[in-house]
Amino acid sequence: MITADHLLLLSIVLFSIGVLGVLTRRNAIIIFMSIELMLNAANLNFVAFSRFGKVPELTGQTFATFIICVAAGEVAIGLAIIIALFRNKETVQVDELNLLRW
């Protein structure tokens, strides 16, 4: 039987992998994938608390659906920015981008 503790532990692991990916990687695409992983961990928390909570409501699923919609917009805009940067600088390495420097 899967309990709320199992889901929360899985969410902690997913969020930790996402944070590790954001902090250690220099590729912009992998950073965006790590951010998506952290958002999915938050979605898992919302759904787990909604499912195993004292009051059965759909607020967790509603928040998760909203986060999925926001993540879809983030992916569309983020990938457009990455493509524009790649066309200008021919790299997706974050440490090599210096467009805002004087």
Summary of the structure (lengths in Angstrom):
residues: 102
radius of gyration: 17.1
end to end distance: 58.3
largest distance: 58.3
contacts: 268
relative contact order: 0.13
helix: 78%
strand: 2%
